[in-house]
Amino acid sequence: MQNSIEDFISYLNFEKGLAANSRIAYKRDLLKFQQFLQENSRALSPQNISKHDIMAFLAWQLDQGAAHSSIARSLSSIKSYYKFLILEGELDKNPSSDLETPKIKRKLPQVLSIEEVDKLMEQPNPVVPLGIRDRAMLELMYGTGIRVSELLSLQVEDLNPTAGFLRCMGKGRKERIIPVNQTSIDWVQRYLARVRNSLVKNPLERTLFLNARGRPLSRQGFFKILGNYVEKAELEKEVTPHTLRHSFATHLLENGADLRAVQEMLGHADISTTQIYTHLTKSRLREVYQQYHPRS
């Protein structure tokens, strides 16, 4: 089973172009499944694993206190793995085909108000070089709705300040072009003019945002930077890089943006993923109604 898992992960990388984090999640789920089979003296060959083995694994996860979302993801990983084996001709029958993924109640993402966004943006110190860099990153994330992985992989030439567009490589290595607001452009240009050249050590380095040592900034580094500014701004909400993306989409829709246009800017393959933000705007309308209507 180990070899076929490795083959599946390679397939996700080279054939599907799946991001590294997604591949890691698939592999983690499948190795956990393999470990369960080993520890419970069940079949280890994919050809001999039955529907009951899969159900026993899911039941075991439930007994261990796993969240329904984790169990749903495990089953999704197993289903994808078996579809791959069928595709490769390794199996004739898929034991997971008639297993239904449990329906998960979707949580509405946390969103900042416009006032909270403004407060967060004011925290980096523009007198300090790294403060200019941090302000540029925050403005660009909120101004375009890109993911943190997309932000950190941007190259210097990906921003076209004259045309007002950003080229972004999203999930599945799909490229998209996103409009950029003037505020974000101004801060990125200030960073390029005053800061980046003093940080970069290797003249061949083209990554846009660099750390203090002149290397590409890591996800952990960005999380730490954002956390510090959230604390300084005294925001009571839990704020992650994705919160800026959620806020971007919600504020656009609240101000009348077309759902399809927001879908394209976010890089969602399915519009149903984008539609969650319409629930957020409806929740906001309900709050306003309850607050101001005399008979609410």
N, C-alpha and C positions, 0 to 999 in steps of 0.2 A: 504493500500500500504506500510505503514511504516514497518509492520511485515514481509512482503515478501521481502522487501529490506534487512532487517537484516538477514533473512534466506539466501538470495543470497550471502551476504558478508561472512557469516559463511561457505557457500559452497565453495567460492573462497579460503578461508583459509584452511579448513580441507580436502576438496576433491581435489582441484587444487593446493594447496600449494603456492598460490600467495603471493608475498612479501607484507609487510605491506603498503608500499608507493603506490603500485598498488591498493590495497583494498581501501585505503583512497580516491584515485582518482575516482574509480568506485562509491563509496558511495556519494562523493561530487556531481558527475554528476547526480545521480539518485535523490538525495534530492533536487537539483536545479529544476529538472523536476517536482518533486512532488509539490514544492512550486509554480511553474508556473501554474500547474493545479488548485491548491487551489485558487490562486489570480485571476484566470480567469474563475472561476465557471465551470470548466470542470470536467469530471468524474475522480474519484480518485481510484476506484476499477480497478485493472489490467484487469479484465474481460470486463470492459466497456470502457476502453481507446481505441480510434480508431487511425487509421493511420493518420487521419487529425489532431488529438491532438498532435501527435508526430511532424508532419510537422509544425504545428503552433508554437510549442516550438522552433524548429530549426530556423524558420523565426524570432521569437522574439529575439533569441540570435544574429542573424545577424543584426537586427535593433539596438541592444545594442552595436554593434561594436566589437563583439567577432571575434577572428581570425578564419579563415577557419579550422585551425588545431584543435582548441577548439571545434568547431561544429562537426567535424569528430569524435573526441574522445567521445563527448556526445552521438552521434548516435551509436557508437560502444558499449558504456556502456549499452544503452537501448536495443540494439540487444542481447547482452550477457544475460541481465536480463530476457528478454522474452524467450530466448532459455532455460534458467534454469526453468522458469515456465512451459514450455512445457514438459521438462524432468521430472518435479515433478508431472505432471498430473493436474496442476492447470488450464491450458488453453488447448483448442483444436486448436486455431488458433493464429498465430503470426502476429500482426498488423505491425510489423517492417520488415517483411521478404523481401518485395520487394522494400524497400527503399535503394537506393544506397548511399554508403559513398562517400562524395565528394573527388575527387582526389587532393592530396596536393603535391605541388612541393617540393620535398625534398631538404632541405638546406644541403650543404656540411659542415661537421663539421670543426671547427677551428683546425689547426694542427701546432705544433711547428716545427721549423727546428732543425736539430741535434745540431747546434750551440746554439740555444735558450734553448734546453734541457740542454746542458752542463752548460750554464750560470745559469739556475735555480738551478741545482744541487749544484753549488758552493756557494749558498747563506747561507745555515745553517752553523752555527759556530760549528766545530767539537770539540772545546775545552770545550764547554758548554754541559752538559748532554742532555738537550732537543734538542740541535742542532744535536747530534748524532741520537737521535730518529727520528727527522724530516728528516734527510738525508736518513735514513733507509726506512722510509715510501715512500718518493718520488722515491727513486731508485727502490723499490719493485713494486710500481704502474707502473712506466714506463717500468720496466724490465719484467713484466708479463702481463700487460694490464688489470688487474683486476679492477672491479668497486670499488668506495669508500666504499660502503656498505660491499662488500666482504673483503676489506682490514681491516676494523674496526671490523669485526667479526672473523678474524683469531685467532686461538689458537696457543699457543707456539709450540705444537707438530705438527702443520700443515706444517711446513717447514722441509724438509729432506735435510740438507746441504750436506750430503755425496752423496746421489743419485742425488742431484740437481733438486729436484721437490718440488712443492707446492700443497697442497691439498686445494681446494677452494669450498665453498658451494655457488652456484649461484642462479639465479632466479628459482622459482619453487622448491627450495630445491634440485636442481640437483648438484651432486658432480662432479667436474672435476679435473684432475691432469695437472698441467702446469709446463713446464721446467722453471728453474730460472737461470739467468746469474750469474757468479761468483761475479761480483761487488755488486749486490743486496745481495747475501749471505754474503759477507764480512761485509757489513754495518749492516745487521740484527744481525749477530753474535757479532759484536762490541757493538751494543745496548744491546743485552742479557747479555754480559759479564760485561759491565761497567755501565749500566743505569737502566735496568728494575728492578733489585733487590732493588735498592734504591728508586724506585717509588712505588712498590707494597706494599699495607698495609695488604691485606688479603692473607695468604699463599695458599688459595684454588683458588685464581683468576688465570685463565689460558689464559685470553685474551692477545694477543701478545702486542698490542700497548696501552699504558696507558697515562692518562693525569697527570698533576703535582700533583694531589691529589690521585693518585694511582688507579683511576677508568678507565673503558674503555673509550677511546676517542670518543666523539660524532661527528656526521657529521658536525654540526655547528663549532665545535672546529677545525676540519680539514680544513674546508673552510677558516676559519680565518687565520690559519697557512699558507696555500697555498697562500692566498691573500697577506699576508705580504711579502713572498718571491718573488712573482711576481712583487710587487712594488719595492722591493730592487733591483731586476734584471733589472728593467726599461724595461720590456717587453711591447710593445705597443699593443699586442693582448689581447683579453679577454680570460683569462685562468681559466678553472674550472677543478675539478678532472677528468672529462670525457675527457678533452683535452689531458691528459697524455695517456689515453686509445686509443684515436684516433691516437695520434702520434706513439704509439707502433705499431698499426696495419699498418699504412701507411708506416713507415720506414721498417717494415718487407717485405711488398709487393714491395717497391721500390728496395729492395736488392734481389729480386727474390724468396721470400717465396711462397709456394703453398697456394692458396686461401682456400682450404679445411682445411689445417693445421691451418691457422689463424682463421678460423671459429671455430675450436675446442678449440683453446686457449682462444678465446673471450667468448666462451659459447653461441654462437648464435644458436638458434634452426633452423633457416632458412638461407641458404647461401645468399639469396637475401639481407639480412641485412648486411652481410660482404662485398657484392659487391660494396657498396657505396665507399669503400676505393680504389677500382680500378679506380673510377672516379677521386679521388684525385690524384692518381699517374699519370693519363693521363693529368690532369690539370698542374701538375708539368712539365711533358714532353713538353707540349705546351709552357709553360713559357720559358723553356730552349731553345726550338727551336726558339721562337720569339726573344730571347735575342741574340742568337749567329749565327743564319743563315743569311748570307749576303743579302738574298732577302726576308726575312720574313717581 
